[in-house]
Amino acid sequence: MKIVGGILIVIGIAMIVFQGFSVPVEKNIIDAGPIQVNKTENKWIGWPSYTGAILAVAGVVMVIVGGKQKS
């Protein structure tokens, strides 16, 4: 449980620092037989910063509970 909690803490902090990422998406503009015109756009995939905070807090709780169970 402590390992999963630690992983959640790291992921939560990373989600707070990096609030998203962009992915290149290729769109087909014109498709007229042998002639094709494509356009590459960057699509932003983001999340609110409070989701990272929630994951980090959940990770801290799991580390604390995991530490108390072994005692």
DSSP file (Angstrom, degrees, kcal/mol; ACC not computed):
  #  RESIDUE AA STRUCTURE BP1 BP2  ACC     N-H-->O    O-->H-N    N-H-->O    O-->H-N    TCO  KAPPA ALPHA  PHI   PSI    X-CA   Y-CA   Z-CA
    1    1 A M     >        0   0    0      0, 0.0     4,-2.2     0, 0.0     5,-0.1   0.000 360.0 360.0 360.0 -32.6    0.0    0.0    0.0
    2    2 A K  H  >  +     0   0    0      2,-0.2     4,-2.2     1,-0.2     5,-0.1   0.863 360.0  51.8 -67.9 -34.5    2.9    2.3    0.7
    3    3 A I  H  > S+     0   0    0      2,-0.2     4,-2.3     1,-0.2    -1,-0.2   0.930 110.7  46.5 -67.8 -44.8    4.3    1.7   -2.9
    4    4 A V  H  > S+     0   0    0      1,-0.2     4,-2.4     2,-0.2    -2,-0.2   0.901 112.3  52.0 -63.7 -40.2    1.0    2.5   -4.5
    5    5 A G  H  X S+     0   0    0     -4,-2.2     4,-2.1     2,-0.2    -1,-0.2   0.906 109.0  49.7 -61.9 -42.1    0.7    5.6   -2.3
    6    6 A G  H  X S+     0   0    0     -4,-2.2     4,-2.2     2,-0.2    -2,-0.2   0.894 110.0  50.5 -63.7 -39.9    4.2    6.7   -3.3
    7    7 A I  H  X S+     0   0    0     -4,-2.3     4,-2.6     1,-0.2    -2,-0.2   0.912 109.8  50.6 -63.9 -41.9    3.3    6.3   -7.0
    8    8 A L  H  X S+     0   0    0     -4,-2.4     4,-2.7     1,-0.2    -2,-0.2   0.882 108.8  52.2 -63.5 -37.7    0.1    8.3   -6.5
    9    9 A I  H  X S+     0   0    0     -4,-2.1     4,-2.4     2,-0.2     5,-0.2   0.940 111.5  45.9 -63.1 -46.1    2.2   11.1   -4.9
   10   10 A V  H  X S+     0   0    0     -4,-2.2     4,-2.3     2,-0.2    -2,-0.2   0.922 115.0  46.7 -63.7 -44.4    4.6   11.2   -7.8
   11   11 A I  H  X S+     0   0    0     -4,-2.6     4,-2.3     2,-0.2    -1,-0.2   0.910 112.0  51.5 -64.5 -41.5    1.8   11.2  -10.4
   12   12 A G  H  X S+     0   0    0     -4,-2.7     4,-1.6     2,-0.2    -2,-0.2   0.915 111.1  46.5 -61.7 -44.5   -0.1   13.9   -8.5
   13   13 A I  H  X S+     0   0    0     -4,-2.4     4,-2.4     1,-0.2    -1,-0.2   0.901 112.1  51.4 -65.4 -39.9    2.9   16.2   -8.3
   14   14 A A  H  X S+     0   0    0     -4,-2.3     4,-3.1     1,-0.2    -2,-0.2   0.884 108.1  52.3 -63.3 -37.5    3.6   15.6  -12.0
   15   15 A M  H  < S+     0   0    0     -4,-2.3    -1,-0.2     1,-0.2    -2,-0.2   0.823 110.1  48.8 -69.1 -29.8    0.0   16.5  -12.9
   16   16 A I  H  < S+     0   0    0     -4,-1.6    -2,-0.2    -5,-0.2    -1,-0.2   0.916 116.9  41.0 -72.8 -42.7    0.3   19.7  -10.9
   17   17 A V  H  < S+     0   0    0     -4,-2.4     2,-0.8     1,-0.2    -2,-0.2   0.951 121.2  41.3 -70.6 -49.9    3.6   20.7  -12.6
   18   18 A F     <  -     0   0    0     -4,-3.1    -1,-0.2    -5,-0.2     3,-0.1  -0.875  69.8-171.3-102.1 106.9    2.6   19.6  -16.1
   19   19 A Q        -     0   0    0     -2,-0.8    28,-1.4    -3,-0.2     2,-0.3   0.261  62.4 -41.0 -87.0  14.3   -1.0   20.6  -16.7
   20   20 A G  E     -A   46   0A   0     26,-0.2     2,-0.3     2,-0.0    26,-0.3  -0.920  55.3-120.3 155.2-175.6   -1.3   18.7  -19.9
   21   21 A F  E     -A   45   0A   0     24,-2.4    24,-3.2    -2,-0.3     2,-0.4  -0.976  19.2-118.8-153.0 161.4    0.4   17.8  -23.2
   22   22 A S  E     -A   44   0A   0     -2,-0.3    22,-0.2    22,-0.2    20,-0.1  -0.844  18.5-162.0-109.7 146.1   -0.2   18.2  -26.9
   23   23 A V  E     -A   43   0A   0     20,-2.6    20,-3.0    -2,-0.4     2,-0.3  -0.988  23.5-120.9-125.1 128.8   -0.6   15.4  -29.4
   24   24 A P  E     -A   42   0A   0      0, 0.0     2,-0.4     0, 0.0    18,-0.2  -0.553  30.4-169.7 -72.3 130.2   -0.2   15.9  -33.2
   25   25 A V  E     -A   41   0A   0     16,-3.8    16,-3.1    -2,-0.3     2,-0.5  -0.981  12.6-144.0-122.4 129.4   -3.4   15.0  -35.0
   26   26 A E  E     -A   40   0A   0     -2,-0.4     2,-0.4    14,-0.2    14,-0.2  -0.830  16.1-165.9 -97.9 125.3   -3.4   14.7  -38.8
   27   27 A K  E     -A   39   0A   0     12,-3.7    12,-3.0    -2,-0.5     2,-0.8  -0.894  19.6-130.9-111.4 139.8   -6.6   15.9  -40.6
   28   28 A N  E     +A   38   0A   0     -2,-0.4    10,-0.2    10,-0.2     3,-0.1  -0.803  28.9 173.3 -88.7 112.2   -7.5   15.1  -44.1
   29   29 A I  E     +     0   0A   0      8,-2.7     2,-0.4    -2,-0.8     9,-0.2   0.933  67.3  15.0 -85.7 -53.0   -8.6   18.5  -45.8
   30   30 A I  E     +A   37   0A   0      7,-1.5     7,-2.5     2,-0.0     2,-0.4  -0.989  55.2 179.0-129.2 131.8   -9.0   17.5  -49.4
   31   31 A D  E     +A   36   0A   0     -2,-0.4     2,-0.6     5,-0.2     5,-0.2  -0.780  17.1 156.5-131.1  88.2   -9.3   13.9  -50.8
   32   32 A A  E >   -A   35   0A   0      3,-2.5     3,-1.7    -2,-0.4     4,-0.0  -0.710  66.3 -80.2-115.1  77.7   -9.8   14.2  -54.6
   33   33 A G  T 3  S+     0   0    0     -2,-0.6    -1,-0.1     1,-0.3     0, 0.0  -0.494 115.6   1.4  67.8-120.9   -8.6   10.9  -56.0
   34   34 A P  T 3  S+     0   0    0      0, 0.0     2,-0.6     0, 0.0    -1,-0.3   0.627 120.5  83.5 -76.7 -10.9   -4.8   10.8  -56.2
   35   35 A I  E <   +A   32   0A   0     -3,-1.7    -3,-2.5     2,-0.0     2,-0.4  -0.822  56.6 172.5 -98.1 124.2   -4.5   14.4  -54.7
   36   36 A Q  E     -A   31   0A   0     -2,-0.6     2,-0.5    -5,-0.2    -5,-0.2  -0.995  17.0-164.2-131.7 136.7   -4.7   14.6  -51.0
   37   37 A V  E     -A   30   0A   0     -7,-2.5    -8,-2.7    -2,-0.4    -7,-1.5  -0.980  15.0-176.0-120.3 120.2   -4.1   17.6  -48.7
   38   38 A N  E     -A   28   0A   0     -2,-0.5     2,-0.4   -10,-0.2   -10,-0.2  -0.847  10.7-157.7-116.2 152.2   -3.5   16.9  -45.1
   39   39 A K  E     -A   27   0A   0    -12,-3.0   -12,-3.7    -2,-0.3     2,-0.6  -0.996   8.1-147.4-130.5 132.9   -3.0   19.2  -42.2
   40   40 A T  E     +A   26   0A   0     -2,-0.4     2,-0.3   -14,-0.2   -14,-0.2  -0.889  21.6 179.2-102.2 123.2   -1.3   18.4  -38.9
   41   41 A E  E     -A   25   0A   0    -16,-3.1   -16,-3.8    -2,-0.6     2,-0.6  -0.874  28.4-124.1-118.6 153.3   -2.7   20.2  -35.8
   42   42 A N  E     -A   24   0A   0     -2,-0.3     2,-0.5   -18,-0.2   -20,-0.0  -0.883  24.1-156.9 -97.1 119.9   -1.6   20.0  -32.2
   43   43 A K  E     -A   23   0A   0    -20,-3.0   -20,-2.6    -2,-0.6     2,-0.5  -0.850  12.0-136.1 -98.7 128.9   -4.5   18.9  -29.9
   44   44 A W  E     -A   22   0A   0     -2,-0.5     2,-0.6   -22,-0.2   -22,-0.2  -0.717  15.9-169.0 -88.2 126.9   -4.1   19.9  -26.3
   45   45 A I  E     +A   21   0A   0    -24,-3.2   -24,-2.4    -2,-0.5     2,-0.3  -0.963  24.1 160.2-114.6 113.3   -5.0   17.3  -23.7
   46   46 A G  E     -A   20   0A   0     -2,-0.6   -26,-0.2   -26,-0.3   -27,-0.1  -0.802  26.1-157.1-131.7 169.7   -5.2   18.9  -20.2
   47   47 A W        -     0   0    0    -28,-1.4     2,-0.1    -2,-0.3     5,-0.0  -0.968  35.5 -92.0-143.1 156.2   -6.6   18.4  -16.8
   48   48 A P    >>  -     0   0    0      0, 0.0     3,-1.2     0, 0.0     4,-0.6  -0.386  33.2-123.3 -69.4 150.7   -7.4   20.7  -13.9
   49   49 A S  H 3> S+     0   0    0      1,-0.3     4,-1.4     2,-0.2     3,-0.4   0.762 105.7  68.5 -68.3 -24.0   -4.7   21.2  -11.4
   50   50 A Y  H 3> S+     0   0    0      1,-0.2     4,-2.3     2,-0.2    -1,-0.3   0.749  89.1  64.4 -69.7 -20.0   -6.9   20.1   -8.5
   51   51 A T  H <> S+     0   0    0     -3,-1.2     4,-2.2     2,-0.2    -1,-0.2   0.899 102.5  48.5 -68.3 -37.4   -6.9   16.5   -9.9
   52   52 A G  H  X S+     0   0    0     -4,-0.6     4,-2.4    -3,-0.4    -2,-0.2   0.891 111.0  50.7 -65.1 -39.0   -3.1   16.3   -9.2
   53   53 A A  H  X S+     0   0    0     -4,-1.4     4,-2.5     2,-0.2    -2,-0.2   0.896 109.2  50.9 -65.7 -39.6   -3.7   17.6   -5.7
   54   54 A I  H  X S+     0   0    0     -4,-2.3     4,-2.5     2,-0.2    -2,-0.2   0.918 111.4  47.8 -64.0 -43.4   -6.4   15.0   -5.0
   55   55 A L  H  X S+     0   0    0     -4,-2.2     4,-2.2     2,-0.2    -2,-0.2   0.908 112.0  49.8 -63.7 -41.2   -4.1   12.2   -6.2
   56   56 A A  H  X S+     0   0    0     -4,-2.4     4,-2.2     2,-0.2    -2,-0.2   0.917 112.2  47.0 -65.0 -42.5   -1.2   13.5   -4.1
   57   57 A V  H  X S+     0   0    0     -4,-2.5     4,-2.4     2,-0.2    -1,-0.2   0.908 111.5  51.3 -65.5 -41.3   -3.4   13.8   -1.0
   58   58 A A  H  X S+     0   0    0     -4,-2.5     4,-2.3     1,-0.2    -1,-0.2   0.889 109.6  51.2 -62.4 -37.8   -4.7   10.3   -1.6
   59   59 A G  H  X S+     0   0    0     -4,-2.2     4,-2.2     2,-0.2    -2,-0.2   0.899 108.9  50.1 -64.9 -41.3   -1.2    9.0   -2.0
   60   60 A V  H  X S+     0   0    0     -4,-2.2     4,-2.4     2,-0.2    -2,-0.2   0.919 110.7  49.9 -62.6 -43.4   -0.2   10.6    1.3
   61   61 A V  H  X S+     0   0    0     -4,-2.4     4,-2.8     1,-0.2     5,-0.2   0.912 110.7  49.7 -61.5 -42.5   -3.2    9.0    3.1
   62   62 A M  H  X S+     0   0    0     -4,-2.3     4,-2.5     1,-0.2    -1,-0.2   0.884 110.5  49.8 -65.6 -37.5   -2.3    5.6    1.6
   63   63 A V  H  X S+     0   0    0     -4,-2.2     4,-1.8     2,-0.2    -1,-0.2   0.917 113.4  46.3 -65.8 -42.2    1.3    5.9    2.8
   64   64 A I  H  X S+     0   0    0     -4,-2.4     4,-1.8     2,-0.2    -2,-0.2   0.933 115.3  45.1 -66.1 -45.9    0.2    6.9    6.3
   65   65 A V  H  X S+     0   0    0     -4,-2.8     4,-1.6     1,-0.2    -2,-0.2   0.895 112.7  52.0 -65.6 -39.4   -2.4    4.1    6.5
   66   66 A G  H  X S+     0   0    0     -4,-2.5     4,-0.9    -5,-0.2    -1,-0.2   0.847 109.1  50.4 -64.8 -33.8    0.1    1.6    5.1
   67   67 A G  H  X S+     0   0    0     -4,-1.8     4,-0.7     1,-0.2    -1,-0.2   0.848 109.9  49.6 -72.4 -34.1    2.6    2.6    7.7
   68   68 A K  H  < S+     0   0    0     -4,-1.8     3,-0.2     1,-0.2    -2,-0.2   0.789 103.0  61.3 -74.7 -28.3    0.2    2.2   10.6
   69   69 A Q  H  < S+     0   0    0     -4,-1.6    -1,-0.2     1,-0.2    -2,-0.2   0.838 101.9  51.2 -70.0 -31.7   -0.9   -1.3    9.4
   70   70 A K  H  <        0   0    0     -4,-0.9    -1,-0.2     1,-0.2    -2,-0.2   0.752 360.0 360.0 -76.2 -23.6    2.6   -2.8    9.8
   71   71 A S     <        0   0    0     -4,-0.7    -1,-0.2    -3,-0.2    -2,-0.2   0.488 360.0 360.0 -74.7 360.0    3.0   -1.5   13.4
